């Protein structure tokens, strides 16, 4: 995905940092650059929500990878809207004084830690 404002990419990087800190490999790439998810044991799709729904690249990725994806757990972590954000709606929100960084990185880290713990428990059962 080509980010408008970079908030989703920063969240993905934060999740990857937590997973790597738990001893896991984590690969963060824009959805448009991923052609095959089969080599990966787990895929998490981070999606920026816009007025019209998911970003186009995320929708396309989900269709391409639908056989390997399931909707197991999700998190809404807030977003970031800062001055000079691109997009008509974004600018309107900023003009109303409702911008800022609403991401909850503690919540994101807890969610990623739960993923790592689940993977560790699954590995022990094998």
WOZIVEN-V492695 format. One record per residue. RES is the residue in one small letter. PHI is phi as a letter, one per 30 degrees, with the letter a starting at -180 (none if undefined). OMEGA is omega in degrees with one decimal (999 if undefined). NEAR is the number of other ideal C-beta (glycine too) atoms within 12 Angstrom. Layout:
res->RES phi->PHI omega->OMEGA near->NEAR
res->RES phi->PHI omega->OMEGA near->NEAR
//
This chain:
res->x phi->none omega->175.8 near->30
res->x phi->c omega->-173.7 near->17
res->x phi->d omega->174.2 near->27
res->x phi->d omega->-172.6 near->27
res->x phi->b omega->173.6 near->30
res->x phi->i omega->-176.4 near->23
res->x phi->d omega->-178.2 near->34
res->x phi->d omega->178.7 near->34
res->x phi->d omega->178.5 near->26
res->x phi->d omega->176.4 near->25
res->x phi->d omega->178.5 near->36
res->x phi->e omega->178.4 near->31
res->x phi->d omega->178.8 near->24
res->x phi->d omega->177.8 near->30
res->x phi->e omega->179.7 near->36
res->x phi->d omega->178.3 near->26
res->x phi->d omega->178.8 near->21
res->x phi->d omega->-179.9 near->29
res->x phi->d omega->178.6 near->31
res->x phi->d omega->176.8 near->17
res->x phi->d omega->176.5 near->16
res->x phi->c omega->177.2 near->22
res->x phi->i omega->-179.7 near->13
res->x phi->c omega->171.0 near->26
res->x phi->d omega->178.1 near->16
res->x phi->b omega->-178.7 near->27
res->x phi->c omega->-179.7 near->21
res->x phi->c omega->179.2 near->28
res->x phi->b omega->174.0 near->23
res->x phi->d omega->-176.9 near->25
res->x phi->e omega->-177.5 near->33
res->x phi->d omega->-178.6 near->17
res->x phi->c omega->-176.3 near->16
res->x phi->c omega->180.0 near->26
res->x phi->c omega->-176.5 near->14
res->x phi->b omega->179.3 near->14
res->x phi->c omega->-176.0 near->23
res->x phi->e omega->-179.7 near->13
res->x phi->d omega->-175.0 near->12
res->x phi->c omega->178.9 near->20
res->x phi->d omega->-178.4 near->19
res->x phi->b omega->178.6 near->25
res->x phi->b omega->173.0 near->28
res->x phi->c omega->-178.3 near->42
res->x phi->c omega->175.8 near->38
res->x phi->c omega->-172.5 near->38
res->x phi->b omega->171.2 near->32
res->x phi->d omega->177.7 near->38
res->x phi->c omega->177.2 near->21
res->x phi->c omega->-177.3 near->27
res->x phi->e omega->-178.7 near->14
res->x phi->d omega->-178.7 near->13
res->x phi->j omega->-178.1 near->12
res->x phi->d omega->173.3 near->21
res->x phi->d omega->-176.8 near->29
res->x phi->e omega->-178.4 near->20
res->x phi->d omega->178.0 near->26
res->x phi->d omega->177.6 near->30
res->x phi->d omega->179.8 near->22
res->x phi->d omega->178.1 near->21
res->x phi->d omega->-178.7 near->29
res->x phi->e omega->177.2 near->27
res->x phi->d omega->-179.4 near->16
res->x phi->d omega->-172.3 near->22
res->x phi->c omega->-171.0 near->22
res->x phi->e omega->179.2 near->15
res->x phi->d omega->-178.1 near->12
res->x phi->c omega->-177.1 near->20
res->x phi->c omega->166.9 near->23
res->x phi->b omega->-174.9 near->14
res->x phi->c omega->-178.1 near->11
res->x phi->d omega->177.0 near->13
res->x phi->i omega->175.2 near->14
res->x phi->a omega->-179.4 near->15
res->x phi->b omega->171.2 near->26
res->x phi->c omega->-170.6 near->17
res->x phi->c omega->-178.5 near->29
res->x phi->i omega->-178.4 near->21
res->x phi->b omega->179.8 near->31
res->x phi->b omega->176.7 near->27
res->x phi->b omega->-175.7 near->31
res->x phi->c omega->-179.4 near->22
res->x phi->e omega->-179.2 near->16
res->x phi->i omega->175.0 near->13
res->x phi->d omega->-179.4 near->27
res->x phi->d omega->176.9 near->18
res->x phi->j omega->-177.4 near->19
res->x phi->d omega->-178.3 near->14
res->x phi->d omega->178.7 near->20
res->x phi->e omega->179.7 near->25
res->x phi->d omega->179.2 near->19
res->x phi->d omega->178.8 near->15
res->x phi->d omega->178.6 near->23
res->x phi->d omega->179.0 near->21
res->x phi->d omega->176.8 near->14
res->x phi->d omega->178.5 near->12
res->x phi->i omega->-176.4 near->10
res->x phi->c omega->179.2 near->16
res->x phi->d omega->177.9 near->22
res->x phi->k omega->-179.7 near->17
res->x phi->c omega->-177.0 near->19
res->x phi->c omega->-179.5 near->19
res->x phi->d omega->179.4 near->30
res->x phi->c omega->-175.1 near->18
res->x phi->d omega->174.2 near->23
res->x phi->d omega->177.6 near->15
res->x phi->d omega->179.2 near->20
res->x phi->d omega->179.4 near->32
res->x phi->d omega->178.7 near->24
res->x phi->d omega->178.6 near->18
res->x phi->d omega->179.8 near->26
res->x phi->d omega->176.9 near->35
res->x phi->d omega->176.0 near->23
res->x phi->d omega->176.2 near->22
res->x phi->d omega->-179.6 near->29
res->x phi->d omega->179.3 near->28
res->x phi->d omega->178.2 near->19
res->x phi->d omega->178.5 near->22
res->x phi->d omega->178.4 near->24
res->x phi->d omega->179.5 near->17
res->x phi->d omega->178.9 near->12
res->x phi->d omega->179.7 near->14
res->x phi->d omega->179.1 near->15
res->x phi->d omega->179.5 near->9
res->x phi->d omega->-177.3 near->8
res->x phi->d omega->999 near->8
//
